Amino acid sequence: MVYAHQFKSDEQIKLRLGFELMQPFEAFKPFTLTTSSADAETALTVSTAMTEANHITLMVDKQDLYVNFNGDATNDGTSMLIPAGTGYTEDFIRLTGKISVMRAGTFNGRIIGAVWGTS
């Protein structure tokens, strides 16, 4: 039974998809990196994909990783530690340089992420 204030199933799908497809950002760049050593590695240089990243989402898989924006990742307390199986999301940022990662333990880890911003 459909009530007057309810959407029919087709109308609800069209409305939902319309909202989902609206993107407030001009540029989008997904990335992934599996570390291969104990040194800092660059997962993405934002300036190669867009002028400025304003939103970032990261997910760390397999092993804990240190992440640093606009510099090399280190384990001296200046980089963010993201445990395996968790992630990080931030809005209203101004990131133009590199996203660097470094494994926190003895085994390699993987980071999967995306940035949105201006072209």
C-alpha positions as CSV (number, residue, x, y, z in Angstrom):
1,M,0.0,0.0,0.0
2,V,1.3,3.5,-0.9
3,Y,0.3,6.5,1.1
4,A,0.0,10.0,-0.3
5,H,3.1,11.2,1.5
6,Q,5.3,8.3,0.3
7,F,7.3,8.0,-2.9
8,K,6.6,5.1,-5.3
9,S,9.6,2.9,-5.6
10,D,10.7,4.4,-9.0
11,E,10.4,8.0,-7.8
12,Q,12.4,7.2,-4.7
13,I,15.3,5.7,-6.8
14,K,15.4,8.6,-9.2
15,L,15.5,11.2,-6.3
16,R,18.2,9.3,-4.5
17,L,20.4,8.8,-7.5
18,G,20.1,12.5,-8.4
19,F,21.4,13.5,-5.0
20,E,24.2,10.9,-5.1
21,L,25.4,12.0,-8.5
22,M,25.8,15.7,-7.5
23,Q,29.5,16.4,-6.8
24,P,30.6,19.7,-5.3
25,F,34.2,19.2,-6.4
26,E,35.7,19.6,-9.9
27,A,38.4,17.0,-9.6
28,F,38.7,13.4,-8.3
29,K,41.7,11.2,-8.0
30,P,41.7,7.7,-6.4
31,F,45.0,6.1,-5.4
32,T,46.5,3.0,-3.8
33,L,50.0,2.0,-2.7
34,T,51.5,-1.1,-1.1
35,T,54.7,-0.3,0.7
36,S,57.8,-2.1,-0.4
37,S,60.4,-1.0,2.2
38,A,60.7,0.6,5.6
39,D,61.3,4.0,4.0
40,A,58.7,6.7,3.3
41,E,57.0,6.3,0.0
42,T,54.8,8.8,-2.0
43,A,51.3,7.5,-2.5
44,L,50.2,10.5,-4.5
45,T,51.4,13.9,-5.5
46,V,48.3,16.0,-5.4
47,S,49.6,18.7,-7.8
48,T,49.8,16.1,-10.6
49,A,46.1,15.4,-10.4
50,M,44.6,18.7,-9.4
51,T,45.4,22.2,-8.1
52,E,44.3,21.6,-4.6
53,A,42.6,18.8,-2.7
54,N,39.8,19.8,-0.4
55,H,38.5,16.4,0.8
56,I,40.5,13.2,1.5
57,T,39.5,9.7,2.4
58,L,42.0,7.0,3.3
59,M,41.7,3.4,4.3
60,V,44.6,1.3,5.6
61,D,44.7,-2.4,4.9
62,K,47.0,-5.2,6.1
63,Q,49.4,-3.3,8.4
64,D,49.5,0.0,10.4
65,L,50.9,2.9,8.4
66,Y,52.2,6.4,9.2
67,V,50.8,9.1,6.9
68,N,52.1,12.6,6.3
69,F,50.7,15.4,4.1
70,N,53.2,17.7,2.2
71,G,56.2,15.9,3.7
72,D,57.8,12.5,4.2
73,A,56.1,10.2,6.7
74,T,58.2,9.4,9.8
75,N,57.7,7.6,13.1
76,D,58.9,10.6,15.2
77,G,55.5,11.8,16.1
78,T,55.0,14.3,13.3
79,S,53.1,11.8,11.1
80,M,49.6,10.4,11.7
81,L,49.4,6.7,12.6
82,I,46.5,4.9,11.0
83,P,45.9,1.4,12.3
84,A,45.2,-1.4,9.8
85,G,41.5,-1.9,9.2
86,T,40.7,1.8,9.9
87,G,40.6,5.0,8.0
88,Y,40.7,8.7,8.0
89,T,38.5,11.3,6.3
90,E,38.9,15.1,6.4
91,D,36.9,18.0,4.8
92,F,37.8,21.6,4.3
93,I,41.6,21.0,3.8
94,R,44.1,22.6,1.4
95,L,46.5,19.9,0.3
96,T,48.7,20.6,-2.7
97,G,51.8,18.5,-2.1
98,K,52.4,14.8,-1.6
99,I,50.8,12.2,0.5
100,S,53.6,10.1,2.0
101,V,53.3,6.7,3.8
102,M,55.6,4.6,5.8
103,R,55.0,1.2,7.4
104,A,54.8,1.2,11.2
105,G,56.0,-2.4,11.7
106,T,58.1,-4.9,9.9
107,F,55.5,-6.0,7.3
108,N,54.3,-4.0,4.3
109,G,50.9,-2.3,4.4
110,R,48.5,-0.9,1.8
111,I,46.7,2.4,1.7
112,I,43.7,3.0,-0.5
113,G,42.3,6.5,-0.8
114,A,40.9,9.3,-2.9
115,V,41.1,13.1,-3.0
116,W,38.5,15.6,-4.3
117,G,39.3,19.2,-5.1
118,T,39.7,21.9,-7.6
119,S,41.2,21.4,-11.1
